[in-house]
Amino acid sequence: MATSPMVELYYDPFDHAIDDDPYPVWKRMRAEAPLYFNEKYNFYALSRYEDVARLRMSRLSDFCMTVVKSLLEQLWAEIEHWRRHVHAAF
């Protein structure tokens, strides 16, 4: 019994045929290419929830740290401003 050659994995978010029933493609992506690259549109797609959640949390923590750093820098500048004025008064 001859085995049929495997069809190359292809995902296109603009392909209506895939959109009609995306589950088989998504299942293959999770199994074969959790990080899928589409050459036609030059994008990557994550296909596993855990990977998306981990990246989201990583990005969220990076964003939070950037905001905190910015706020601390502003606060420090304000403290320095008032420290100079108060120090000059004495």
C-alpha positions in Angstrom: 0.0 0.0 0.0 1.5 3.3 -1.1 1.3 6.3 1.2 0.2 9.6 -0.3 2.7 12.4 0.0 1.9 14.9 2.8 0.4 18.2 1.5 2.6 21.1 2.6 1.2 23.1 5.5 -0.2 26.5 4.3 -2.1 29.0 6.3 -3.5 32.2 4.8 -5.8 34.3 7.0 -7.3 35.8 3.8 -8.2 32.5 2.2 -11.9 32.0 2.3 -11.7 28.2 1.8 -9.5 27.9 4.9 -11.9 30.3 6.8 -14.9 28.0 6.0 -13.3 25.2 8.0 -10.0 26.4 9.7 -9.8 23.6 12.3 -7.9 21.0 10.3 -5.3 23.7 9.3 -5.0 25.0 12.9 -4.6 21.4 14.2 -1.8 20.8 11.8 -0.2 24.1 12.7 -0.2 23.2 16.4 1.3 19.8 15.6 3.8 20.7 12.9 4.5 24.4 13.1 3.6 26.0 16.4 5.4 29.1 15.1 4.3 29.3 11.5 5.8 31.6 8.9 3.8 32.8 5.9 6.2 33.8 3.2 3.5 35.3 0.9 2.5 37.9 3.5 5.7 37.9 5.6 4.2 37.2 9.0 4.5 34.7 11.9 1.6 33.0 13.6 1.5 31.3 16.9 -0.9 28.4 17.0 -0.8 27.2 20.6 -2.7 29.0 23.4 0.2 28.5 25.9 2.7 30.2 23.5 0.3 33.1 22.9 -0.4 33.5 26.6 3.3 33.4 27.5 4.2 36.0 24.9 1.3 38.2 26.0 2.4 38.1 29.6 6.0 38.7 28.5 5.0 41.7 26.5 2.7 42.9 29.3 5.4 42.7 31.8 7.8 44.5 29.5 5.2 47.2 29.0 4.5 47.5 32.7 8.2 47.8 33.5 8.5 50.6 30.8 5.6 52.5 32.4 7.0 52.1 35.9 10.4 53.2 34.8 9.0 56.2 33.1 6.9 57.2 36.2 9.9 56.7 38.5 12.0 58.9 36.2 9.3 61.6 36.3 9.0 61.3 40.0 12.8 61.6 40.5 12.9 64.7 38.3 10.2 66.3 40.4 11.9 65.4 43.7 15.2 66.8 42.4 13.4 70.0 41.3 11.9 70.6 44.8 15.0 69.4 46.6 17.1 72.2 44.8 14.5 74.8 45.7 14.2 73.7 49.3 17.9 73.4 49.7 18.5 76.9 48.3 16.0 78.3 50.8 18.1 77.1 53.8 
